[in-house]
């Protein structure tokens, strides 16, 4: 039994010696340059750039006013555009509001807030609200 007990101690000494040795880290191989006469852009598909590209068509998105229905959150400090009353948060009553992003001539101008009932009374000026 003395022999089996000695083996674990020997392994610990061997591992301690191995941990004290310092080894040099191998350098990662350098990236290969493209073959002479070819460029990386020939292999890659064209990407859209800020100014546009000859290969990529420029897509124009028309910005339209839109409305969404959301719950009134605590700390809301906005007035209804229809009735000019504060859109208030009440903990027991989960009121909803309609928030509208208003665009004119494809440029954003403002955000308008309505009570959900007031938006219906105003005949939905910015379309049916998206839930």
C-alpha positions in Angstrom: 0.0 0.0 0.0 2.9 2.3 0.5 3.6 2.3 -3.2 0.1 3.4 -4.2 0.2 6.3 -1.8 3.5 7.5 -3.2 2.2 7.7 -6.8 -0.2 10.6 -6.2 2.5 12.6 -4.5 4.8 12.0 -7.4 2.2 13.3 -9.8 1.7 16.5 -7.8 5.5 17.1 -8.0 5.6 16.5 -11.7 2.6 18.9 -12.3 4.3 21.5 -10.2 7.5 21.3 -12.2 5.5 21.5 -15.5 3.7 24.7 -14.3 7.0 26.4 -13.5 8.3 26.0 -17.0 7.6 28.9 -19.3 6.8 28.2 -22.9 6.8 30.7 -25.7 3.5 31.3 -27.4 3.5 30.5 -31.1 2.8 33.4 -33.4 -0.4 33.3 -35.4 0.2 32.9 -39.2 0.0 36.2 -41.0 -3.1 36.7 -43.3 -2.3 35.9 -46.9 -2.4 38.8 -49.3 -4.7 38.4 -52.4 -3.0 37.0 -55.5 -1.2 39.5 -57.7 -3.6 41.2 -60.1 -6.7 40.5 -58.1 -8.3 42.7 -55.5 -10.5 41.8 -52.5 -13.4 43.8 -54.0 -13.6 41.4 -56.9 -14.4 38.6 -54.6 -16.8 40.5 -52.4 -20.3 41.5 -53.5 -21.0 45.2 -53.6 -22.3 46.8 -50.4 -24.6 49.7 -49.9 -22.8 52.9 -49.0 -24.0 56.2 -47.7 -23.7 58.0 -51.0 -25.0 55.1 -53.0 -23.3 53.0 -55.6 -23.6 52.3 -59.3 -24.4 48.7 -58.6 -26.9 49.2 -55.7 -30.1 51.0 -56.5 -31.0 53.8 -54.0 -34.4 53.1 -52.3 -36.5 56.1 -51.4 -38.8 55.6 -48.5 -41.7 58.0 -48.2 -42.2 59.0 -44.6 -45.9 59.1 -43.7 -47.5 60.3 -40.5 -48.7 57.4 -38.4 -50.4 56.7 -35.1 -49.9 54.0 -32.4 -51.8 53.1 -29.3 -49.8 52.9 -26.0 -50.5 52.7 -22.3 -50.1 56.0 -20.4 -46.9 55.7 -18.4 -46.2 57.2 -15.0 -44.7 60.7 -15.2 -46.4 61.6 -18.5 -46.3 65.3 -19.0 -48.2 65.8 -22.3 -51.4 67.4 -23.2 -54.1 66.0 -25.6 -54.1 67.8 -28.9 -57.9 67.5 -29.2 -59.2 68.6 -25.7 -56.0 70.3 -24.3 -56.2 68.3 -21.1 -53.3 66.5 -19.5 -52.9 62.8 -20.5 -52.7 61.4 -17.0 -51.4 58.2 -15.5 -53.8 56.5 -13.0 -52.6 53.3 -11.4 -56.0 51.6 -11.1 -57.3 52.8 -14.5 -55.0 51.7 -17.3 -55.8 54.5 -19.8 -54.5 54.4 -23.3 -53.1 57.2 -25.4 -52.5 57.6 -29.1 -49.1 58.9 -30.1 -48.7 60.3 -33.6 -45.5 61.0 -35.5 -46.3 63.9 -37.9 -44.4 64.3 -41.2 -44.8 67.0 -43.8 -43.0 67.0 -47.1 -41.1 63.8 -46.1 -39.6 65.5 -43.0 -40.5 64.8 -39.4 -42.0 67.8 -37.6 -43.5 66.8 -34.2 -45.1 64.2 -32.0 -48.8 64.7 -31.0 -50.5 62.9 -28.1 -54.3 62.2 -27.8 -56.5 60.4 -25.3 -57.7 57.2 -27.1 -61.3 58.5 -27.0 -60.3 62.0 -28.2 -58.5 60.5 -31.2 -61.7 58.8 -32.3 -63.6 62.1 -31.8 -61.1 63.9 -33.9 -61.8 61.4 -36.7 -58.4 59.8 -36.7 -56.4 62.6 -38.4 -53.3 60.4 -38.9 -55.0 57.1 -39.8 -56.0 54.1 -37.8 -53.7 53.6 -34.8 -51.4 50.6 -34.9 -51.5 48.5 -31.7 
